[in-house]
Amino acid sequence: MNILLTTINSKYIHQNLAIRLLYELNKNYEKLFWKEFINKDNLDEIAAYCSNYQIIAFSCYIWNISKILEVSKKIKEINPEIKILLGGPEVSYDWNDIIELKYIDFIIYGEGEIPFKLFLNSYPNIENVPNLVWKKNNEIIENKCAEVFDLKNLISINPYINDSTEELKSKITYIEASRGCPYKCGFCIAGLDNNVRYLAIESIQSNLLYLFEKAKIIKFLDRTFNSNTEFAIQILGFILKNYEKDNIFQFEIKADTPQPKLIEYIKLNVPKGVFRFEIGIQTLNPKANKEIKRSQNFENIKFFIQQISDKIEIHLDLIVGLPFDYYNDIKFSFDEVFKLFAPELQLGFLKFLKGTPIRNHYIKHDYIFDNKPPYQIIESNYLSKSEIQKITLAEQILEIYWNKKRTVNTLKYISLSYSIFDFFIDLGIYFEKQNEFKKFDIIEIYTIIFEYSKLNLHENVIILQLIAIDFYLQHKIKPSIRFLSEIDKPSKNKIIEKYQLNHHKFRYIMIPINFNFKKFVHKNIIKFSDELIIFQYDGINKPKIKFIKNFK
């Protein structure tokens, strides 16, 4: 019997670790195959491909469950005899409505390693396959839970042995060092497995050695990578001794408790640009954190980031919609967290994942949320629909201007002088009126923020100059002059001659400003002075900049 392990990834750059592990653990079953699809693939074509197998096992997540169910229905229309087996986090909780669908035959809930192996070896006699939900004579049957899978069984398993180097280099490669999470945050399914289990260090090292040469971006799936500091440092040390120069590694880190050993290790050993840390702050509201059973110490987080940010690229997360988090609470959290100036800040919206306490007790807070994936908040006792819509505009502005690194200097200054949250909200309203967030080009992006700032920020000269500077820094080829006037051509020629600038090899833009830009970049301080900022373009790289002080 031909069996296909498959899934639908949200983007081309993503890969599914689960189906690779299940395949490698069961590759002695000679008629077992695996294949990945992506979100933009035609569903009819996916169904046609899958119809060549007798059993299709889908790996299900919040981002693909809707399409998997649609494909499953199409498969059954092609051949009703094909059996559909679902597994993964999206069908591990509250699965009743899914197993009731006529075109779904089986669900494996929880960890899949033990149940899937027994399913392969027992089918069609599945009465004793643990963690299996199935139907018999229109009755839904739930088999008992399996024993916990021993992670030592993964020691000799290389999930990426069948992937080409070309594929691995062009995608994010996922790896795990542990399963479970020591915390029990009310919005997260990771905390439902509160028992943290670690893979054997030799297994992690073996797979890393394989990926160093063949992959580029390696992301650890551990919900709290540093839950065991010594274990985390051991892995980091192994990476630093063996990694290739173009490798990048990503980890989810808990930083609200003191991390002296990790900080010291990073300062002494870690080169810049190799590691990325994702830190979920979510909210600074103590009442909200208490309600979702989440600890939080923002001073510890700030200290940790300040100590390591020169070595580690930081990604921070906030969540909109937590209980007792009103509009002004979200504003406070956003303003304070933004001033950490992490290269990437995600403003996410609360999702009511199946199995989570916050979904199970949604009535307590009068939550209304979409009953279709991704189950996102619509309104609650604490946020109205209109407030959520306004914050959505801020999230779009955050992505366009900060996370895309288009106006980093401008937004740093604004955050130190105004409420950056209010600025994003108002700019979002203005942007929507001008563009409706439809297709826009780079010129329009800068024009909108420049015009908005000129109209609404009392013609703050520093902001307007910073927008222009950010615009000129964005280009590799000399752009046309916009937003601020360049010095006249005779003066420009004199500067080129006096400072022996190579005008044959490079192109120059020279803009007078009235503050010390270098001091602002390094110390976030505005010191007024008349300067000339010179942008040097080579047509290949972002421009180098030079300064002439006391320029008039």
Secondary structure, DSSP 8 states (H G I E B T S, - for coil): --EEEEEEESSTT---HHHHHHHHHTTTSTTEEEEEEETTS-HHHHHHHHTTSSEEEEE--TTTHHHHHHHHHHHHHH-TT-EEEEESGGGSSS-HHHHTSTT--EEE-S--HHHHHHHHHHTT--TT-TTEEEEETTEEEE--------GGGGTT--TTTTS-HHHHHHSEEEE-SEES-S---TT-SGGGS---EE--HHHHHHHHHHHHHH-SEEEE--TTGGGSHHHHHHHHHHHHHH--TT-EEEEEE--SS--HHHHHHHHHH--TTSEEEEEEEE---HHHHHHTT----HHHHHHHHHHHTTTSEEEEEEEE--TT--HHHHHHHHHHHHTT--SEEEEEE-B--TT-HHHHTGGGGT-EE-SSTT-BEEE-SS--HHHHHHHHHHHHHIIIIIITTSSHHHHHHHHHHS-HHHHHHHHHHHHHHHHTT-S--HHHHHHHHHHHHHHHTTT-HHHHHHHHHHHHHT-SS-----SS----HHHHHHHHHHTT--TTT-EEEEEEEEE-HHHHHHH----EEEEEEEEEE-SSS--EEEEEET--
